[in-house]
Amino acid sequence: MVYNEHFLKQLEGGLRAALPAWGVAETAPLALLTISENATYLVEDEAAGRKVIFRVHRPEYHSEAEIRSELAWIGSLSAAGVVVTPRPIPTLDGHELMSFSDGETQRYAVAFEYMSGKEPDTSTDLVKWYRTLGEITARLHLHSRQWERPEGFARKLWSFDTIIGPKAHWGDWRHAPGLDARGLEILERTTELLSAQTAAYGYGEDRFGLVHCDMRTANLLVDRDRMAVIDFDDCGLSWFAYDFAASISFMEHETFIPELMAAWLQGYRAVAPLGEEHARALPMFMMLRRMQLTAWIASHAETPTAQAMGEDYTRGTVELAARYLSTHGMEVLA
């Protein structure tokens, strides 16, 4: 368990000591906002009359090169006006990435602009927002295809093997809480099917490239008619269509998902083409993502999200997998 009380106190102490690098007093009001892969803090810069978001990176997850590469893409997207997203705030010395010592370990920290808005509410008109999200996603993908990545660019690969396969970045779904023998058998069969289907779908340049990989509602900020996208921490090389699957994270079971998919496709196609082959692949990626998140819950048990989902989420994954096997078990997406 990474984010225990002792570790969080260490992180806060290290971050406070680093705040003067951004011209912020060590004694500035500081609040922990979220714990996921990283710890995210809100700091009140009273001297400048502003709020700043600080992200302290999870130990042994991203390398320095990977974090710098994420910031490079954010910078390019912002400069090109592709998406509304908080920009990194450099230190007084002009560095976007800061590190501080935690014993013998270096912790990486990044500061971002504070941006108004809130997560889209599932009780309101999500269809409207997913049409907008489809447009944003298409613009991101167009930029991704054309962008000349800087020398040394490095981001994680999100393929079958690294999503739920033998090299999975977020651990083994077999460790999911509450997984029984029936569930294990169903998910094993689903894993085999998804392995064959993703291999048939392939990794060609028309379908696989640099994507956000986590545009779920928690990473969207809406304010009136504006939608901003935050948290590029999981951006990497994956299927373009996987961005939709990630966008419905933790609500894959909801009855309104087909409406969101239709709206997302409509928005996407208003900006860029997306053939039927790729549209047909969306249920496959939704199932793949659901299993990935089931593994994430097991490997991130200390996070509030994992604790809120728990065994119920695992049982839901099994039922979705059983349904997927019955409806898509004979399909090979090529």
C-alpha positions, 0 to 999 in steps of 0.5 A, spaced: 500 500 500 503 506 497 499 512 499 499 510 507 498 516 512 506 516 513 507 516 506 502 522 505 506 526 510 512 525 507 510 527 500 507 533 503 513 535 507 517 534 501 512 538 497 512 544 502 520 544 502 519 545 494 514 550 494 519 556 494 522 554 487 515 556 484 515 563 489 510 560 493 511 560 501 512 553 505 507 555 509 502 556 504 495 553 505 495 546 502 490 541 501 490 534 498 485 533 492 486 526 490 490 520 490 490 515 484 496 514 480 499 520 483 497 525 489 494 532 487 494 538 491 491 544 491 496 550 494 493 557 495 499 562 493 496 568 498 502 572 495 500 572 488 493 571 489 492 565 485 491 557 486 496 552 483 495 545 482 501 540 484 502 533 482 507 529 485 508 523 481 507 516 484 513 512 486 516 508 480 511 509 475 513 514 470 521 516 468 523 523 468 523 522 460 516 520 460 514 526 464 517 531 460 514 527 454 507 528 457 509 536 458 511 537 451 505 534 448 501 538 453 505 544 451 504 543 443 496 542 444 496 548 448 500 552 443 496 549 437 489 551 441 487 543 440 484 543 447 483 547 453 487 544 458 491 547 464 498 549 462 504 547 466 507 552 471 515 553 471 519 554 477 522 561 477 528 558 474 524 556 468 523 548 469 517 545 468 519 538 472 521 539 479 524 533 484 525 533 491 529 528 495 525 523 500 530 519 503 534 516 498 528 517 493 527 522 488 520 525 487 517 528 481 513 534 482 509 538 476 505 545 478 499 546 473 494 552 472 488 552 476 482 551 472 475 553 474 469 547 472 467 541 475 466 534 473 460 532 468 454 530 472 451 523 470 445 525 472 445 531 467 445 531 459 451 527 458 450 526 451 451 533 450 458 533 453 460 526 449 458 529 443 463 535 445 468 530 447 468 526 441 470 533 437 475 534 442 478 527 441 478 527 434 482 534 434 487 530 439 488 524 434 489 529 428 494 533 432 497 526 434 498 524 427 501 530 425 506 532 431 513 531 430 515 528 437 521 531 440 528 527 441 528 523 447 520 522 447 518 516 451 511 514 453 508 508 455 505 503 450 498 501 452 497 494 448 494 488 449 500 485 453 501 491 457 493 493 458 491 486 461 496 481 458 503 478 461 506 485 462 500 489 464 502 496 467 496 496 472 497 489 475 494 482 474 486 482 474 486 475 477 488 479 484 481 482 483 477 483 490 472 478 490 473 474 484 471 467 485 472 460 481 466 462 476 468 469 475 476 467 474 473 462 468 469 467 465 475 472 465 480 467 463 476 466 456 474 473 455 482 474 456 483 469 450 478 472 446 480 479 447 487 477 445 485 474 439 481 480 437 486 485 438 491 481 434 486 481 428 484 488 429 492 490 429 496 496 430 497 499 424 498 507 423 491 508 422 489 505 428 494 506 433 498 512 436 499 517 441 492 518 445 490 521 452 488 514 454 484 517 460 478 522 458 473 519 463 469 524 466 473 525 472 478 528 468 473 533 464 472 540 467 466 543 464 464 550 466 458 553 462 459 551 455 466 550 455 469 543 456 477 542 458 481 536 459 486 535 464 491 529 467 495 527 461 499 522 466 496 516 462 497 518 455 501 513 451 501 509 445 495 505 444 489 504 439 485 511 437 479 508 439 481 506 446 480 513 448 472 512 448 473 506 452 477 510 457 472 515 457 466 511 460 471 508 465 467 506 472 460 506 468 461 501 463 455 497 466 450 503 465 444 503 460 446 510 457 452 508 455 450 506 447 447 513 447 454 516 449 457 512 444 453 514 439 454 522 441 461 521 441 461 518 434 457 523 432 462 529 435 468 525 432 466 524 425 464 532 425 471 533 425 475 527 422 473 520 419 472 514 423 470 508 419 465 503 421 471 498 422 473 502 428 466 503 430 465 496 431 471 495 435 469 500 441 465 494 445 472 490 444 475 496 447 470 497 452 471 490 455 478 491 455 478 497 459 473 494 464 478 488 465 484 493 466 480 497 471 479 491 475 486 490 475 487 497 477 483 496 483 486 490 486 493 494 485 491 501 488 487 498 493 489 504 498 485 509 493 478 512 494 476 510 488 478 503 489 475 502 495 469 505 493 468 500 487 471 493 491 468 487 490 462 489 486 466 492 481 469 485 480 462 482 480 460 487 475 466 485 470 464 478 470 457 479 468 459 484 463 464 479 460 459 473 460 455 478 456 461 480 451 462 472 450 455 471 448 454 477 444 461 478 441 465 471 442 465 469 435 467 476 432 474 477 429 475 484 428 480 484 422 
